[in-house]
């Protein structure tokens, strides 16, 4: 089935019913809402405003649409930051506190923030957990995007010390495990341990690996707290998360997904190609700049499918130019249709487009939607209509799954080690995985344009 991401808080209420009618008429069945709406859901501390959200849910459900609610914890509101500035993370590279004014401005080690996140998730789940129009939940949004896994804050340092004490038991064992006799790096107590940032030259690789492991555990702990609330208060509804690639999260995506019904992925073929081929020769990049590199989508689909047992979703599918990459070209004609069918061919259960209507304001105003800001149909619209016809003809539900002839073993700690102790600047773990997939196709005699699951 198909879906779309929608932001009713961006548009006049008298526009919602027509939007819902057009979504259903296009052939969309799921709508994700709410993942950035904390300041509208709780405009003041402890004062909730759910009336508009009630109306939005009722409007979408009346059109026959199923709603996925995103927990709004990727965007803590200004009043929360003002009351608790210690929530803000500290950039490990610069030592600067990251401020309000964008998104993902929170520290995973902050118990204050974790409590606040659980509180808003609880309020939403208590009100909508049994709502007949709610199909399921998405936790947070693109956890760890914008390099936000690692924080050099005092609260992260203190939590890391406790993590080390729990892991190693005594400081002598830690010194031995990390090889701290080298360069006189030995500690007398866990309270002496700092985060491995800001040193004159490179810090101990064992220290950094421990910090990566700790930081991954902190993200999982933060996420698990939300999942527990949703399971308890919204039985019978699915819980998922929209992942970005594991090499970009910097955490163990498999551990994060262990209690999810299925994993989701945000698929931006042009944006990812634009970033991964930033250092490529112009002639090499030009081949893929309006189509996306053919191996990237296949690779990330299969990686996502392996995170959780259910059929994965594409929670955000690129429908046109994005705003966040280097060049941001428009897709070549037919590519949105192809990307959608490619996801279904890899086992996706739903493909949801980001977004319904392009916003004429704020940071993503140059990011396309299915509609332009004036509600006219954008370039992708007829391709979605074609996909609806394609799906009716393909009858994918009756197509048996096939067993893949090759598998790629992906290990997050191997990725971390490649980043920490990089023997050569040309070494890149994800590039090696992509190359192995390419070699596997040639070895099995599979045309390079085909996909290996």
N, C-alpha and C positions, 0 to 999 in steps of 0.2 A: 504494500500500500504506500501511499504518498502522504506527506505532511508539509507543514510550513511553520516557521517561527513568526510569532505575532506579538506586537507590543501595544495593547489597547491603551495604555497610559500615554502613548505618543499622539493619539488621535482623538478628535471629538467623539463623544459618546453616540451622537446621532449617526455616525459613520459606521459603527460596529456591525449593525445588522446587515447592511449591504455588503460589507467585507465578508461576513460569515456566509452569506448567500453565494457570493462569487467564489469563495473557496470551495464550497461543496459542489457548485456547478462545474468547476474546473476538474473535479475528481480527487480533491484532497480529502483526507479522512482524519488526520491528526493535526493538532495545533499545540505548539509549545508556547507557554506564556509565563511571565512572572519572574524570570531569573535575575532581572536587574531592577526590580521594583521595590526594594526595601524602603526607600524614603517615602513612597506612596502608601505602602502597607502599614508602616509604623512611622508616621511623620514626626512624632515626639516620643520620648522614652515611655514605653508602656501604654501608649495610646494608639490603638489599632484602628485603621480605616479600611474595612473590608467591603463596604457597600459597593464601591466601583468594581471590585474584583468579583463579587457576587453577580453583578449585572453582566460583566464580561463572560463569566462562565455560563450563565443562563442563555445569553445570546448565542454563543458558540454551540452549546448543547442543543438549542432549539433548531439549529440548522443541520443537526445530525453529526456534528463534529465531536471527536473524542479529544479531551484535553490532557496534556502533559504539563504539570506544574514544576517549574524550576525553583529550587530553593534559592533565595536571593543573597546568599552569603558571599558572593564574589564582590559585592559592592556595599561594604558597611557605610551607613549614612554619616553625614558630618557631625550630627549631635553625639554619635557614639565615639567618634575620634576625638572630639573636643573634651568629652568626659573622661576618656581613657587614651591619651596619646601614646601610652606604652604599647598599644595594639599595633602600631605602625612598625613595619620591618626596617632593617638597616641593610643597605646595599653592601655586600661583602667586598666589592671591588673598590668602592670609594669611601666607605664608612659613613656615608650620609644617610640620614633617616628619610625613607621614602614617604612622600606626603600625600595628602588628599587631593582629589581633582581628576582622577582617572578611575582605575579599577584594580582589584587584587591587592589593595593596600592593607594587608594584614599579615601578622606573623603567626605561623602555624603553631609555634610554641606558647602562644599567649593563652593561658587558661581563662583570662577575662574575655578574650574574643570567642573562645570555644563555648563558653557559657552563654554569651550573647547569641551566637549562631544557633545553639540548641534551643534557645528560647523562641526565636522567630520561627524556626522549623516546627517546633511544638505547637505554636499558635496556629500555623497554617494547617498542620496535620489534624489538629483537633477540629478545626472548622470544615476542612474539605476532605478529610481522610475517607469518609464514606459517601462523598458526593457522587451521584450516579453519572455525572458527566466527566469525572476524572478517571482516566485510564491508568495513570501512573505518575511517577516522579523522576525528575532529573536532579541529582545532587549538585549544588554549587554550579560552576560553569568553567570548563577547561582548566581544571586544577593545575596549578604550577605554570600556567602560561606567563609569558613575559619574564622568564627566569626568576620566579618567585619562590622556588623551593628553599633555597638557602637564605638565611638571615644571620647577620652578625650582631644582633641586638643583645643587650644584657639578659633579657629573658630567655633567648635561645642559648646563650652561653651557660646560664645556670641550669637549664634543662639538660644540656649536653653533659655537664658534670654528673648529674644524677644518672643519666643513661650510661655513662662510662662506669660509674660505681656499680650499677646493676649488672653490667655485662662482664666486668673483669674481677669484681670482688675486692681486690686490694690493688693499691697503686703499683706495687712491685710487679704484679702480673701484667699490668698495663705497660709499664716501662719495658718489660721484656718483649711483649707482643709487638710494640711499636718500634723497638730498636732504639730507644731513647738514649742509650749510652753514646750514640753517635752525636757529635757536636754538643755534648753536655746538655742534652734536652731532657734529662731525667726530672721527674716530679716527685715531691715529698708527700703530696696529698692530692686528692681529687679537686680540692678547692683551688689549686694552683693552675689547673688546666684552662687554657684560653682556646678560643676558636682559631683554626689555622688560616688566619687572614692578617694582612698588614705587615708581614715580616719583611726583612731586608731582601731575602732571596726565597727560593722555593721552600715550602714547609714539608714536614715529613709526610710521605705518601700514605703511611699507615694511619696517621692522624687524620688526614683528609678523607681516607676511605671510611674511617669510623664516623666522621662528620656527615658524609653522604648517607651512610646507613641510618644514623640517627635522624637526619632530616627526612628521609623516606618514611621512617617509623612515625614521625610527628604528623606528616600528611595523612597517613593511614589512620592514625588515632583520631584526628580531626574529622575525617570522612566517616569512620565507623560510628561516631557519635550521632551523626545525622541519620545514617541507615537504621540504627537501633530505634530512633524515634519514629521513623516512617513505617518500619515493620510493625511496631507496637500499636500505632494509632491509625494506620491505613492498611489493614489486612486485605489481601486479595488484589491489591494494586502493585504493578511492577515498580521496581527501583532500578535506575540506570545512571550512568554518568557519561558525559560527552568528552571522550579522551582526545588529547593531542598525542603525537608520536612519543614513544618512550624516551627517545634520545633528547626530546625537548622538555619532558616533565622532569627528568632527573630523579625519578623515583621508580620503585618497583610497581609497575602498573598491574602486574598479576596479583600482588597482595591487595592492592586497592580494589580490585574487581572481585575479590573472592566471595563477597556476600551480595553481589548484584545478580539480578535475573538475567541480564544480558549487558554487554558493553555497547556503547555508542561511539561514533567517531565523527569529527568535523572535517569534511572533505573539501579542500580548496586546491584543486590540481594546479591551477596557474600560479597561485601564491606560493605553494610549496616548491614548484619547479623554479620559480623566480629566485627564491632564497637559496635552494640547494645548488643551483647553477650560477651563483653570483660571480664565481671566479672562472667560469668557463669562457672559452673564446666566443666572441659574438656570433660567429657562424654556427657554432654548435648550439648555442642557446636559441637562436632564431628558429631552428627547426621545431622547437617545442613551446615557444612563448605563448602561442594562442591555443594549444591543444593540451599542454601539460606533458611531462615525460611519461611515456606509457607504462613504465615499471613502478613508478612511485605509488600510484593509487592501488595497484594490485598488491604491492608489498604491505601497505598500511591496512588495507582491508583484511588481508590474511592475518596480520599481527593482531588486529582488533578482534577478529573472530576467535582467536585462540585465548582471549582473556576470560571469557565467561561462557557458560554452556548454551544459552539461548541464541537464536538468530540475531546478529548484531543489527543496530540501526545506524544509518547516517543521519545524525541529528541536525547537522548543518551542511547543506550542499551548495556550493558556489553556483549562482545563477547568472553571473555577469562579472564585470570588473570588480576587484576588491580595492581597498584603500591602503593596505598595510605592507605591501611588498615593495620591490624596488622599481618596477616598471608599470605594473597593473594594467596590462592590455585587456581588451575585450576577448572573450572566447570566440574561436572560429565558429561559423554556423554549424549547428548540429552537435556541438561538443557537450552541452548540458544534457541533451538526450543520451548521448553515448555514455557519459559519466554515470548517469542514473542506471542505465541498463547494465553497465559494468559492475556496479555495486550489487545489483540483484544477482548477477551471474556468480558473484563471490559469496552469495548466501545471505545478503541483507534481507531483513524482514520489512523494513520501512526506509524510505528515503525522504527526508524532510528538508525543504529548501530554506536557506537563509537569504532573504526574509520576504515577508509578504509585500511590504511597501518600503521603498527607499525613503529615508528620513531627510528632510531638508535642513537639518541642524546637527550640531555636535560632531564628535570625532569621526563618526562613520557615515557622514553625509555623502561621501563619494563611493560608498559601497552599494552596489546594485541590489535590487529586489525583483520580485515578479511583477510589481507595479512601479511606475515612476511616482514621484511625489504628488503629481496631480491625479493619480489613480488610473492613468492610461496604462495599457499593457506594455511591459518592457519586452526587450528582444527575446527573452527566454520563454515567454508565454506560449507561443505556438509549439515550442519544443516540448513543453509539459503536456500540452494537448496530444502531441504525437506519442509521448510515453504512455499516457492513459490508453490509447488505442493499442500500442505495443503489448502492454501487460494483459489486455483482454485476449489478445491472440496467443500470447506465449503460454498462458495458464501455468505459471510457475509452481503453484501449489501442488500440481500433479506430477511435476518433474522430479524424478528421484535424484537424491544427492549421489555424487560419485566420490570414490576414495582417491585422494591425491597420491601421486607416485613419488612425491618428494616432500620433505619438510625441512624447515630451517629452525635450528635450535637457537633461541634468543635468550641471552642471559644479561640481566641488568648490571650485575657486578663486573662482568667483562667490559661492558660499556663504560662504567665508572673508572675502572683501572686504565682503560685506554685514554680517558680524559686526564687522569691524574698523573700517570707515569708514561707520558707519550714519548716513545723512543725516537720517533721521527714525525715531523710536522705533517707529512702526507698521510699519516695513519688516521683513519676515521672508521669507527666500528660499524656505523650504519652503512657506509659506502661498501664495506666488505660484505655485509649481508646482502645488499643489493647485487653486488657482483656475483656472489655465490648463487643467487637465484637465476641470474643470467646464464651462468655456466651450467646450472642444472638443466635449463631448457635445451641448451645445445647438446649436452650429453645424452638427454632422452630423445633427441631428435624432434623436439617441439619447436615449431616456428616461433621466432622471438616475439612476434606480435601477440601470441596466445598467452594465457595466464596459467601459472602453476599455483595451486592452492596449498 
